[in-house]
Every structure is written in C-alpha cells, then in structure tokens.
Amino acid sequence: MADLPEAFKNQMQTRLGPAFEAFLESLDQPSPVSIRYNTAKLQPAAGTPIPWCPSGRYLNERPLFTFDPRFHAGGYYVQEASSMLIEQAVLQSINLSKPRVVLDLCAAPGGKSTHLLSLLDPESLLVANEVIRSRANILIENIEKWGADNVVVTNSDPSDFDRLPESFDLILVDAPCSGEGLFRKDPEAMQEWSPKNVDLCSLRQRRILSDVWPALKQGGVLIYSTCTFNHHENMDNLAWFAKQCDLTFEKLKLPPAWGVETMSQNTITGYQCLPHRVNGEGFFFAVLRKGGEPIEKRIRSKETLQLPSATQLGTAKDWVMHGQDEFFFLHGQHLRVMPALLKGNLQVILERLHVLQAGTGIGEIMKNRIVPDHALALSVKRNKNLFPGIDLDRTLALDYLRKNPLHLPDCETGFQVIAFEGLGLGWVNILPGRVNNLFPASRRVRLGDEPKP
C-alpha cells in the first residue's frame, strides 16, 4: 500500500521490526470475506469454519449479499472474522449458564450485539446502546433481523449509565477508534488517519471507559476492543485505566495456530490480531475484571409500563410461540413482548435511559385492530402454525424486498408472512383482487436486477 501515511508506516515499522514487510504485503491482499450464521434460524453451511467461532465461516469470494433473501431474513450477519474473537473473550470469562444482564455500549451497526444474543441464555438481557441517533436505525434493523426478544435498544451517552450503578454482569466497549486495522478494506479510514486523530481517539476512549465503569457489577467483566494497532488506543489506555480502578486482566487460552498475539505489559494483558498473522483484519481486545465480590442490588422503579387490554393480549398470545413465560406491554401504540423475567429490568431502563425499542414488536394498535409488526415476521417466536409463511422463489422474494407489487393467487386473505426457504421476510395483506406489500419502505432493496453470472 504505497499511499499509507508516512507517520503510520514509521509507527508500524518501529513496532514490528523484521515483520514489517510481511505486514505491508498483507495489506495488498484482498480482505477475507466472512459471515456468522444465526443458528436460531439457519445452520452453518457453505464456507470454511472460523476456528474461534463455530457459527462463523470464511467465504471464497464476496457474493452480492443484497441479492440473497436469507441475508435480509437474518439468516446470517456479514462480519469481520477477527472481531468474532469476542466469543472467546465472553465464554472464557463469564458463566453464561444462568441469566445475565449485558451491555453493548457502542453497538451500531449490530455485529457484536447479534453475536452476544446468540451466546446468551434466552432469559438474559442485552442492552444494545448507540449514542449516535442516526446509527441507531441500522442497529434496530439488524437486531430485528436476528429475531430475539431479550434485547433493549437505547440511545444514551456513556455517562448516562451511572444511573444504573453495578447493574451489568458484562459490558462490551467496542470503542470508536482511528481504524488502522481497517485500512485495506476502508480507504476512507486511511485518509482520515493522523497522529492527532489517534490522540483524540485515545482521550475519547478513556472518557468512555471511565463513564461506564460504575455500571459494571463488582466481579463483573468489561471487554474493551478496538480495530486499531497503536499503543495509545490499546495498551497505553489500559495501563492508564488500571491505575484509576480496582481491576485485573483475564488471560485467555488462544491456540498459537490462530496467530493472535498476546501483549503483556506489567500486569496488563491484551490480544492483537495483525493481518499478516491472522486470517482477518486488525483487531485488539482485552478482558478486564472489576474487583470485589458481586452484590445483588435491586434498583427501585415506578410501575410505569402500559399493559394491553384483554382483547389485545389475547391476540398477542395467539401470534407468538410459547417457550417460556412472556410479558406483553405497550410502548407508545406498539404492542411488544419480552421474557417475563426481564420485566423489572425493563422498567428500570425505561425510567433511566432513552429507550428506542424493547423486546420484539407484535403489532401497532390502529383503531380497533392490530397491524402486525415487521419484527414479528422475522422473530424466532412467530407462531408458524398461525402464520406459516408463503414461501417464494428467489426472484419473487427479491421482488417483495424491492416492494414491488405481487400476484399471489389461491392464498388466503388477510395478513400473511412472506418467506424464503422457510425464513420470514415480512408481511403482506392479501385482499380480494390485490396484495398490499407491507415491507418497510425505508428498508427496501433499491438495486436493479441482479447481474448475470
């Protein structure tokens, strides 16, 4: 990469020494293509397994994901392979056999949030937060595609979480960074890079860590990650933070064959992925455990949740499958569902944070009827006996996703789910003589015809 910033090249040459040339050569290679399957919907199939993530696969080439209905149905997520190492950080540091309360602080676009949802017990709660409101929309979309209901999406500043002291068993801070690890796949990150920007990122990351730390339970785990290489944003930040707080660093067992570099500095341990050693992009992470013994604290809150009427509740119960106790509630004019065990958590979060979405949408209440929510078509809890899905071939499924008119003869009238290979894509309302395509206009596939192979 001849256009790398000189200051960056000097930084990496000093750090890598003889391995610098191999590092440069790796940046001239195509970025690996990888996906992570949603095993609640689709079992891993094509591709080469990613060793640290059983649901992850490398693909030989980058397909046109936009033209794959399974992508829009949440059958898989397109995610960089190195970042899937978060799975090892979670599994090796916290017992997930019982319900946990987890925060993904910088969650958009949703790769790590959907990954956490696949790892957590169904009665655990994930709070997926995004401070930038415009980025929260894509987070909501990807959460809905994944189909889980044990999640709340918030739009709050890290400092707002001091209203929830010692509330989370696990916090993931995938911090905004200078993006050095993404240079070969994102030329804009390279253009924006400068030593000054690195320093600004480092200061912002320190503020984020300091702001959210009080929300972590004693004995709880915070995973810190960046997609960058420099010490200022990684090991130096951790050294600074360790001086401020009572914490220890967890040491993980990562096989040498994976190529992940273990970085040690006094009592500090971090893990670095470099593209000439790992089949993935640049990624850094560390696992911090807060000192002290866990103390079960209950934050009091007011009973402010709106409940549906008996008629609305009856409809909602018919529309979902019942694998556990569910709690149905109203958020504005929207009828939603979550595991009943999470009701208390939800009330506290609604009172103290800016909540954009909670649980899975069942439907919007419009006059005397309930119009089914797009999220219900994608949910793993949709009652498939009541809404089995009209399975379309690939061409018609793409027509539906483009929000084109559909002709569905011999189908029952009323609200029906459109599906592809059994995976729900969204709703239609079949009326005598016409079909209303209810796929959300803001999510429609806007590309033209798929290129011929």
N, C-alpha and C positions, 0 to 999 in steps of 0.2 A: 504494500500500500504506500505508494510514493507520496500521497497527499496527507499523510499523518502529520499532525502538528509536531514541530521540532521539539518543543518542550516535553511533549508526551513521549516521543521516541527516546529522548535523553533519560527521562524518568524510568522507562521500562528497561533500557539498556543497563542502567546502574543496578536495577533490581535483579534482572535475570542473568546478567553476565553472558557466559558462553551460549546459553539457551535463547538469547535474544533473536538470533537469526531464524531459529525454528518457530518462534513466536510470530515473527514477521511473515514467514511463509504461510502459517496457518491463517492469517488474515486475508491472504489472497485466495483461499479456498472457499467454495460455497458454504454457506451456513447449513448445518444439519437441519433437516425437517423432522419435527416430532409432534406427536399428538398424545393426549391422555384420555383413555376411554372412560365413559361414565358407566361403570359396571352395574349400576342400578337399572340401566336401560339396554346396554349393549356390551357384549363380551369382547375382549381384545381379539383381534383377528389379524389383518394384514400388518406386515412390518416386522422389524427386528426388535425384540424386547429390550427395554432400557433397564439395565441391571439393578438400579436403585429404586425403581418404581414399577411394580408388577403390572400396573394398568397402562404404562407408557410404551409407546412404540416409535422407533425411527422409521421413516418412510424413504424409499429410494429416490423419490423425486417429489416436488411440491405440486400437488394437484390443485385444481381450481375449487377450493373449498366452498366458495359461494354457490357453486352448482351442485353441491351434494346436500340433498334434503336431510340426511342424517346429522349434518353439522347444525342446521337450523333447528332440529328437534332436540339438540342437547345430547346426542349420542356420544360425542367426544368434544374435547377442547383442544385447540391448536396452541401448544405450549412449548416453550424452550426447554430442552432436556435438562440442562444444568439446574434450573430452578426447581425441578421436581425432586431434588435432594432434600427439600423441605420435609418430605415424607420421612426420611431417615431421622432428621432432627426431631420431629414430633414423636415418632414411635420409640426412639431410644431415650427420650427424656421424660415422658409422661405416660401414665397408665390410662388408656382410653377404654378400659372395660367397664367403666361407670360413667354416668353423665358428667360432662364438664361444661364450663362457661368459657368461651373462647372469643377473642377479639382479633380481627384482621384490620389493623389500624389504617393502612394505606392501600385499600383493597382493589380499586379500579385497575384494570378492566375486569378482574374477577378470576384470573387463573388460579391464584393461591387460595381464594375463598372456595371455589368449587372443589379444589383438591382437599381442603380441610373438611368440607361436607362429606366427601367420600370416605374419609378416615374416621370421622366422629360417630359415636353412638347416636342413634336416631333421636334420643331424648336429651342429647347435649344441645347447647345453644351456641350458635355462631352469630356474633355481631360483625357485620361487614361494613366498615366505615370508609367513606371517601370525602375528603374535605372540600374538593373542587366540585361544585354542583353539576357543571356540565359533564364531568366524567362519571358522575354517579348514574347517569341514564344507561350507559353501556354496562355498568356493574349490575344494575337491576335486570337488564335484559339477559345477561349471562347467568345470573342466579336463577331467574325464572326458567331458562332452558334446562338447567340442571335438575329441576323438578323436586327439590327438597323443601320441606316446610318448617324446619327448625332453624330459621335464619331471620335476622332483622337487619335491614339496610339503613344506615344512618348517614347523615351529612353534618358532621360536627368537627370542630377543631380538636387537635390532641389535648389541649388544655381543658376542654370541657369534660374530659373523663375523670378529672379529680372529683367530680360529683358522684362518682361510683368507686369509693375507696375500697381497695382489696376485694374486688368483685370477680376478677378473672383468673382462672387456673392457667391459662396460656394466652400470651399476646404475641402476635406476629407483627413485626415492624419491618416491612419491605420498603426501606426508606427511599424517598426521592434522591437521586444521585447524579453524578456527572456522566454516567452512561458509558464509561470507557469499554465495558465488556460487550457493548452492542455496536461498536464501530463498523464491523464488516457487514452487518445487516441493516444499519440505520445511519446513512451518511449525514443526516441532519445532526445527530448526536456528536459526530466528529466536528462539524462546522461550529457548533456551539461551545465546544470544549475550550477551556483556558485555565491556567493555574488559579486565576482569580475566581472563576466559577467553581473550581474544586474547593477552594477555601469557603466560599459562600455555602456550598452544599454541606460541608463539614459542620459549620455552625448551625445550619438548619436541622441537621440530623441530631446534634446534641440537644437542641431545644425539644425536638420531638421525643427523644428518649426520656428527658427529664420530666416533660409534661405528663407522659402516660405511665411512668413507673409507679406512682401511688395507686393506680387502679389494679395493679398486679397483687394477687394474694401472697402472703408470706409463704415461702416454699414453692411458689409458682414459677413458671418458666416463661422467659421472653426470648424469642428468636429474632435476631437482628440480621438483616440481609441487605445487600446492595448488588447492583450489576456493574461494579467497577473494580479497578485493580489497586488504586493508590492507597498508601498507608493512612493518609489524612482522614479519609472517609471510613476506613476499616479499623485496623489495629490501633491507630492513634486515638480514634474516638472511643474505642472500648477501654483503652488504658485510662483516658480521662474519666470515663463514666465509672470505672471500677474504684476510682479514688473518691467519688461522691457517694457511693451507695454500698450497702452490705450485700455482696453477691459473690457467687462462684461461677466458674465456667465448666460446662459439661464437656467431657471428652467422648467423642463418638467412635464407634468401630466402623471404619470405612475401608473395605478391601483395597490394597495397593493397586490392584488391576484397574480400579475405577479412575485412577490418575488424579484424585483430589489431593491437593497439597495441604498438609496440616501446618498451620502457622502458630508458633509459640513465642511469647514474649513475657518473661517472668511468669505470673500466674494466669496470663491471658491465653486463650486458645481460640483460634478461628480456622475456617476452612475456605480455601480458594480454588476455584476452577479456572484454569488457563486453557485457551483453545488449542494449544499445541500438545496438551496432555489429556484433556477430557473431550469426549465427543459431544461438545456443546459450546455455548458462549461463555463469556466471562461472568463469574458469579462468586460472591463472597457471603458467608453466613457464620454466625456464632450462636451458641446456646447459653443463655445467662439464667442462673437460678437465684431467686431472691432469698436472702437469709431469713431465718425464723421458721417457726412451725405454723402450719395452716390453722387459722382460727375461723370457725364458721360464723359469719356475721350476716345478719338479716337487715337490709335497709328497708325501713318502713316507707310505704307509699299509700296514696289515697286510692280508693276504688273508683277509678275514672273510666274504665273500659265500658264502651257501649255494647249491649248484648242484642242479638237479633230477636225478633218476635218468634212466637211458637211456630207460625207458618213458615217463616224464613228459615228457622232452624231445621224444620222437617225437610225442607227442600235441600238444604246444605248437607244434611246427613245422608240423604239419598245419593248425592252426587260424588261422594268420596268413599274409598275403601277404608274399612276399619281394622287396622292392625294394632292400634294402641288407643288409649284414651285421647280424644281430640277436644280442643277448646275452640269454639266458634265465637267470633266477635266482629264488631263493626269498626272500621277505620274510615271515617267520613261516610260516604254512601257505599262503601265496598265491604262486602262480606268476606271474611278471611278465616283461615284455620291454622292452628299450631298444635303441637303436643300439649296436652293439659298440664303436664308437669312444669311447663315453662310460663304459665300464666303470671306468677309472681314476678319473674324476671322481666316479662314484657311490661308490666305496669310500672316498674321502676324505671326502665329505659325510656318509656314514653314520657315520663314525668321529667327526666333529666337531660335527654338528648333530643336532637332534631331527627325524628324518625321519618323516613321516606316510605318504607314498606316493611310489613311484618308478616311472617308466615306465607302461606300460599293464598292467592286470590281465588275465591269461589265464584263470585259474580258481583255485578253492580246492581244496586236496587234502583229500579226505574219505575216509578208509579207503583203499580200493584204486581210487578213481576221482577224476576231476577234474570238479568242477561249474563250468561256465563263469561267468566274472566278468561282471557287468553292464557294466563298462567295455569289454569286448571287443565287445559288440553295438554300441556307439557308436563304436568305433575305425575309423579310416580303413584300418587294416591287417587288419581281419577278412577271412578267406578267404571271399569271397562265392560261390565255387564249392562249398564245403562247406556254408556257411550262407548261402544266397541271400536269406533273409528271406521271411516270409509277409506280403504287403502287404495291409493292411486299409484300409477306407474310414475317413473321419474319425470317424464315430460309433463304430465298433468300436475304432479306435485310442484314442479317449478313454476308452472302457470299459476297455481294457487299462491305461491310465495311472491310472485310478481303482482299479486292482487288482480289478476286478470279474471274475466267472467268465466264461470264453469258451467258445464252442462252435465248434470248427474241424474239421468233417467232412472226410474224404478227405485229411488231412495225415499225413505220415509221423510215426511215433512217435519219441520221443527229444527231445533239446534242439533247439529251433528259435528263430530270431530273428523277432521281430515288427517289422514295418517300416511306414512310411507314406511313400508316394511315393518308395520306394527308400531312405529314411533309417532306419537301425536305431534302435529304441526300447528294446529289452530282450529278455529271454528268456522262453520258456515251456518246460515239459516236458510233451510230449504222451504220455499213457499210454492204454492201452485203456480207453475209456469215460469219460475225463475229461482236462481240461487244467489243469495247475498254472501259475498266473500267477506268474512269478518277479520281477515288477517290485518294486524295493526298497520296503518298506512306509514307510520314512522319507521317500520322495520322491513318494509317491502324490499325485495331484491330488485335493484334498479338496472342491473346489467342487461345487455341484449341477449341474443341467442348464444348458446354455448358454442365455442369454437369447435370445428370438426377436428377429430384426431388425425 
